[in-house]
Amino acid sequence: MKIRLAVRDWDFLTPLLLGDVRAEGFDLELDRVAALPDDLPNDPRYDGSEMSLSRYSLGKARGESAIVGYPHFLMRAFRHRCIITRRNGELTTIADLRGKTIGLAGWQDSGNTWTRAILRREGIGIEDAQWRISRLLPSHPIVDRLGGYGRPGLVETIADDTPLLPLLEAGRLDAVFMPFMPPGFFGEASPFRQLLPDFRQQEVAYFNDVGYVPGIHLLGLKASFVEANPGAAEAAAAALDKSWAVWAEKRLRYADTTPWLLDELRQVAHDLPEDWAQNGYRANLRMLGDFCTELTAQGLTGARLTPQELFPQFAQEAQQ
């Protein structure tokens, strides 16, 4: 039986893609895509997909049941590094964003939800800034990025879908939340920089406080597929975990793909516990609870969701 998954092109998938790791009892087929499926339940190409934690959670809040989510996180990321501003600007702290105009490429995105959570930790709520929504670059598509969460005069789309980064460079925005750094960002001629000069130290302090690296994307499968193929989801998750483990072990040996990757591995081992990327319900319970809290605090959901409502099958197993 084949499991067809749409995924981003993560390097830890290499052992799976090369056949060094296999899903027990299933043929796991990975389709590496630039954009994840918008409507997985009705997409005939895939049985499952890497998907946004936020979109999955908001679907559960609406009572949707066509997707079964698994607390297996294909993408985790700190968000302090994802706030950029002008290179010659004076902003250097989270507190500096109070009262400023901030650009985002999607209001309900998981990453932006976690980034706004960083601001809330500094006492900067939704009402304490101006939020403008649009595509990042002229080459990006024009789509609905507000998702019905607009608030006139506070959270608004930008007229004519004017891209965010040219507006930031021109000084019409003070900062932009980025999912990934823009082309040329690390070059000397880049007009942009990260807001926080010491973002790594702040991320380590954040981890020491909350105990997790925020989950951004999880594994989701069609409920009809899960029902028809018992054990398929567990096999896929186990294969993804094994691929990560094989990749991590080999990376220690083949670290010379960039000049200082070995030093990065050393720093991660020093700053984070060995199980910082552990998947599963119990291991991520605090993180999931905090995310549910943020969804309500930021006005994305009404009544607060719970981790048990997001993953009822795993919550039941955890109580046994």
PyMOL commands that set and color helices and strands:
alter all, ss='L'
color gray80, all
select helices_A, chain A and resi 11-17+40-42+53-61+80-82+95-97+110-121+126-128+159-161+164-169+199-210+223-228+232-253+261-271+282-297+307-310+312-319
alter helices_A, ss='H'
color red, helices_A
select strands_A, chain A and resi 2-7+27-32+48-52+67-76+83-86+101-104+130-133+155-157+175-177+192-194+215-222
alter strands_A, ss='S'
color yellow, strands_A
deselect
rebuild
show_as cartoon
